[in-house]
């Protein structure tokens, strides 16, 4: 998310961090729809007017906060091989199943993206950031000769995230970190030369 200054006083790093932490915590505690700028201000101790100076909207603030929170939890792996990278990434992503508040927050974000056209760009920017991690993994695999040079990387990324979202939203099967190596091997099976 953009954090460019739009005028006024310089941001206090402590207040900026407090606002982002408050937004992320409230998102997971209450769900996106229940989060308000007023609640973020109260939780963080940052004035509502300051929040509006720093972020144009609730979606921009909440998604910047969540982007940072998820990046802290799910780092970009580089194990030296594409299958190891993907298995490590999927294992971390699947761990969400052990945190009902995080599952509820993520489901709420997906629902909001379908219902609110003003929220969709901020959500899509977050999704694109998560996709970029997998793109980097796959491109490293192509560069090392582990995957075919002509792999449709964007489609391959869909193959990675499709089962995650489907299982998260429909709950027809578990998201189990122990399944990550098998899922990674299955996804990459058709991408190898």
C-alpha positions as CSV (number, residue, x, y, z in Angstrom):
1,X,0.0,0.0,0.0
2,X,1.2,3.5,-0.6
3,X,2.5,5.4,2.4
4,X,3.4,8.6,0.5
5,X,3.0,11.8,2.4
6,X,0.3,14.1,1.2
7,X,1.2,17.2,3.2
8,X,1.1,18.2,6.8
9,X,3.6,17.2,9.5
10,X,6.0,14.3,9.1
11,X,4.7,11.0,10.3
12,X,5.7,9.8,13.7
13,X,7.1,6.3,13.1
14,X,5.7,5.1,16.4
15,X,2.2,6.4,15.6
16,X,2.4,5.0,12.1
17,X,3.3,1.5,13.6
18,X,0.6,1.9,16.3
19,X,-2.1,2.6,13.6
20,X,-1.1,-0.4,11.5
21,X,-0.9,-2.7,14.5
22,X,-4.3,-1.5,15.6
23,X,-5.9,-2.0,12.2
24,X,-4.5,-5.5,11.8
25,X,-5.5,-6.5,15.3
26,X,-9.1,-5.2,14.9
27,X,-9.4,-6.9,11.5
28,X,-8.6,-10.3,13.0
29,X,-10.7,-9.6,16.2
30,X,-13.8,-8.2,14.6
31,X,-13.7,-8.7,10.8
32,X,-13.4,-6.1,8.1
33,X,-16.9,-4.8,8.2
34,X,-16.8,-4.0,11.9
35,X,-13.4,-2.2,11.7
36,X,-13.8,1.6,11.7
37,X,-11.4,4.5,11.5
38,X,-12.7,5.6,14.9
39,X,-11.9,2.2,16.4
40,X,-8.4,2.2,14.9
41,X,-7.9,5.7,16.3
42,X,-9.1,4.7,19.8
43,X,-6.9,1.5,19.8
44,X,-3.8,3.2,18.5
45,X,-4.0,6.5,20.2
46,X,-3.6,8.2,16.8
47,X,-6.1,11.0,16.0
48,X,-8.8,10.1,13.5
49,X,-7.8,13.3,11.5
50,X,-4.2,12.1,11.4
51,X,-5.3,8.7,10.1
52,X,-7.2,10.3,7.3
53,X,-4.2,12.5,6.4
54,X,-2.0,9.4,6.2
55,X,-4.4,7.1,4.4
56,X,-7.2,8.1,2.0
57,X,-9.6,5.4,3.1
58,X,-10.3,2.5,5.5
59,X,-9.5,0.0,2.8
60,X,-6.1,1.5,2.1
61,X,-5.2,1.6,5.9
62,X,-6.5,-1.9,6.7
63,X,-4.9,-3.5,3.7
64,X,-1.5,-1.9,4.3
65,X,-1.7,-3.2,7.9
66,X,-2.7,-6.7,6.8
67,X,0.0,-6.7,4.1
68,X,2.6,-6.1,6.7
69,X,1.1,-8.6,9.1
70,X,1.0,-11.4,6.6
71,X,4.5,-10.6,5.3
72,X,5.8,-11.0,8.9
73,X,4.0,-14.4,9.2
74,X,4.7,-15.8,5.7
75,X,8.2,-14.9,4.5
76,X,9.4,-15.6,1.0
77,X,11.4,-18.9,1.2
78,X,14.5,-19.6,-0.9
79,X,15.6,-23.2,-0.2
80,X,17.6,-23.5,-3.3
81,X,15.0,-25.4,-5.2
82,X,11.5,-24.6,-6.5
83,X,9.8,-27.6,-4.9
84,X,11.3,-26.8,-1.5
85,X,10.4,-23.2,-1.9
86,X,6.8,-24.0,-2.8
87,X,6.4,-26.6,-0.1
88,X,7.7,-24.2,2.6
89,X,5.5,-21.4,1.3
90,X,2.4,-23.6,1.2
91,X,3.1,-25.0,4.7
92,X,3.2,-21.4,6.1
93,X,0.1,-20.4,4.2
94,X,-1.8,-23.5,5.3
95,X,-1.0,-22.8,9.0
96,X,-3.8,-20.2,8.9
97,X,-6.2,-23.1,9.5
98,X,-4.9,-23.2,13.1
99,X,-6.0,-19.6,13.7
100,X,-9.8,-19.2,13.5
101,X,-9.6,-15.4,13.8
102,X,-7.2,-15.2,10.8
103,X,-9.4,-17.5,8.8
104,X,-12.5,-15.3,9.6
105,X,-10.6,-12.2,8.7
106,X,-9.4,-13.6,5.3
107,X,-12.8,-14.8,4.4
108,X,-14.3,-11.4,5.3
109,X,-11.7,-9.7,3.1
110,X,-12.5,-12.0,0.2
111,X,-16.3,-11.4,0.7
112,X,-15.8,-7.6,0.9
113,X,-13.8,-7.7,-2.4
114,X,-16.8,-9.2,-4.1
115,X,-19.3,-6.8,-2.6
116,X,-17.5,-3.4,-2.4
117,X,-16.0,-2.0,-5.6
118,X,-14.2,0.6,-3.6
119,X,-12.5,-2.1,-1.5
120,X,-11.5,-4.3,-4.5
121,X,-8.4,-2.3,-5.6
122,X,-6.8,-2.4,-2.2
123,X,-7.6,-6.1,-1.9
124,X,-6.3,-6.9,-5.4
125,X,-3.1,-5.0,-4.6
126,X,-2.6,-7.2,-1.5
127,X,-3.3,-10.4,-3.6
128,X,-0.9,-9.2,-6.3
129,X,1.8,-8.9,-3.6
130,X,1.2,-12.5,-2.4
131,X,1.2,-13.7,-6.0
132,X,4.5,-11.9,-6.6
133,X,6.2,-14.2,-4.1
134,X,5.1,-17.3,-6.0
135,X,6.1,-15.7,-9.3
136,X,9.6,-15.1,-8.0
137,X,9.8,-18.8,-6.8
138,X,8.7,-20.1,-10.2
139,X,10.9,-17.8,-12.1
140,X,13.9,-18.9,-10.1
141,X,12.9,-22.5,-10.9
142,X,12.8,-21.7,-14.6
143,X,16.2,-19.9,-14.4
144,X,17.7,-23.0,-12.7
145,X,16.2,-25.3,-15.3
146,X,13.9,-27.0,-12.8
147,X,10.8,-25.9,-14.8
148,X,10.1,-25.6,-18.5
149,X,11.1,-22.3,-19.9
150,X,7.6,-21.9,-21.5
151,X,5.7,-22.3,-18.3
152,X,2.7,-20.0,-18.1
153,X,3.7,-18.5,-14.7
154,X,0.5,-16.6,-14.1
155,X,-1.6,-19.8,-14.6
156,X,0.9,-21.7,-12.4
157,X,0.3,-19.1,-9.6
158,X,-3.4,-19.7,-10.0
159,X,-2.7,-23.4,-9.5
160,X,-1.0,-22.6,-6.2
161,X,-3.6,-20.3,-4.7
162,X,-6.7,-21.9,-6.2
163,X,-6.8,-24.9,-3.8
164,X,-6.0,-22.7,-0.8
165,X,-8.8,-20.3,-1.4
166,X,-11.3,-23.0,-2.3
167,X,-10.5,-25.0,0.8
168,X,-10.5,-21.8,3.0
169,X,-13.9,-20.6,1.6
170,X,-15.8,-23.9,1.0
171,X,-14.2,-26.0,3.8
172,X,-14.7,-29.2,1.8
173,X,-11.2,-30.4,2.8
174,X,-8.6,-29.3,5.4
175,X,-5.7,-26.9,5.0
176,X,-3.0,-29.1,6.6
177,X,0.6,-27.9,6.6
178,X,1.6,-31.6,6.5
179,X,0.1,-31.8,3.0
180,X,2.2,-29.0,1.6
181,X,5.1,-31.1,0.2
182,X,2.6,-33.4,-1.6
183,X,0.6,-30.4,-3.0
184,X,3.8,-28.7,-4.1
185,X,5.0,-31.8,-6.0
186,X,1.6,-32.2,-7.6
187,X,1.5,-28.6,-8.8
188,X,5.0,-28.7,-10.1
189,X,4.6,-32.1,-11.8
190,X,3.1,-30.6,-14.9
191,X,5.5,-27.7,-15.1
192,X,8.7,-29.7,-15.3
193,X,10.5,-30.4,-18.5
